[in-house]
Amino acid sequence: MKSLSHPTLLSAGKSKITILSKPTSIRSESYRTLRINIEFLAVDREMKTIVVTSSMRGEGKTATTLNLAIAYAQAGKKVLLIDADLRKPGVHLMFEGDNSCGLTNFLANQSTVSEAIQNTDIPNLFIITSGPIPPNPSELLNSQRIDTLLDEIKSDYDVVIIDTPPILGFIEAKMLAAKSSGVLLVLEHGMVKRTVAKRVKDELSSVKANLLGIVMNKMNKKGMAIYHR
C-alpha cells in the first residue's frame, strides 16, 4: 500500500454528525449495525466501493453516507469518502474546510488524486469533497478520469464510500452504481410510494447494480431500519 501525504486537515462539525455527537444513541448504533451487515454480505464478494443514493432530495442520503464512513473508520478501516453529488454537494458542509479543490478539479485535469484527497480529524477517514459545482456533472462523471481515480485509490483504502445525487432525474447515480461493488438506497419512511421505490430498483437493475439493501430513514425519533435485498 502506498503512503499518501495529505497536509490539509478537515475538522468535523461534530454537533452535526450523529455518530460523533450521540455515539451511544440508537441511531448511531444503527449505523454500526449497517456496517456490520455490509461486511457480512461481503463474505463472498469484496465490498470495496459502496455507492449511497436515494430516490429524491431530503431523504438523509448524505447523513447516512457520512455516518457510515465514520462507522467504518471507527472500526479501524482506512476509509475514503467521495462527494460525487456534483449538483448539490453536502459533505463539505459537515466539515470546517475548503471545497475549492475536490473531485471536479481532478475530473477536469486540474489536480492529481493526492491533491484532491484531504485528511480529517477523524482517525482513518479521508475525504474528496465535490470541488466547485460544474455546469456538466454527468459529462465529468462519465469520463475516463473517474475510472482512473477508482483504479488509483483502490489499493490505498479498505473501503471507498461515494455519495451521489438522487437516482430519479439524474444519471450520475446509475453510472457510479454500475462501477461499484454495491449500492445502498436511502428512502424516507412514509414519503416514497411503492411505485417510486420499484422504479428506483428498476433503474439500478438496468445497469446491473448490486443493490445491497434499503435504509429506511426517519421512521421515528430514535433510529432507522435497514432492509436487505
ABEGO torsion letter per residue (X at the ends): XBBBBBABBBBBBAAABAAAABAABAAAAAAAAAAAAAAAAAAABBBABBBBBBABBGAGAAAAAAAAAAAAAAAGBBBBBBBABAABBAAAAABBBBAABBAAAAAAGABBAAAABBBBABBGBBBBBAEBBBABAAAAAABAAAAAAAAAAAAABABBBBBBBBABGBAAAAAAAAABABBBBBBBBGABBAAAAAAAAAAAAAAGBBBAEBBBBGABAABBBBBBX
